[in-house]
Amino acid sequence: MRTTMRQMMGVFAQFDRGMFVAKLHRGRRTEGNKGEYTYGGPAPKEPVTRTPHY
């Protein structure tokens, strides 16, 4: 009985993950079609300079 319950929990977890990933892909595709950023933000306009810490 315990094995069956674990397997059923695994089935639902796998299904939920699949739905979540599909939703993310669909959203990124929609944003890309609109011309918006899909992964991260825009590139910086000028290089970032870092000062050394002494």
N, C-alpha and C positions, 0 to 999 in steps of 0.2 A: 504494500500500500504506500509506503514511504517513497519508494522508487517511482511509482506512478505519479505521485504528487510533484516530485522534483522534476520529472519530465514535463508535466503539464505547465509548471512554472517556467521552465526553459522555453517551451513553445510560445507562451504568451510574451515572455521577455524578448524573444527573437522577433516576433511579430511587431511588438511595440517599437523596437529599435528600427526595424525596416520602415515603418510608417514615419518615424521621426526623420530618418535620413532622406526619405522621399520628399518630405515637406521642406527640408533644407534645400535640396536640389531644385525643387520647383520654385522656391523663393529666390534663389540665386539666379536661376534662368530668367525669371520675371524681371529682376533688377537689372540684369545684363541687357535684356531687350530694351529697357528704358534708357540705357546708357549710363546707369549709375554704377557705383563701385560694388563689386560683388565679393571681393576678398580683401579685407583690410581697408585702409583709408587711402587718400590720394598721396602721391609721392611728394616729398618736401620740395619746395621751390628752390631752396639753396641748401648746400650741404651743412650738416650739423657738425659744429666744431665742439670738441670736448676739451676742457681744461684739465690738466693733470692735478690730482690731489696729492699734496705734500704733507 
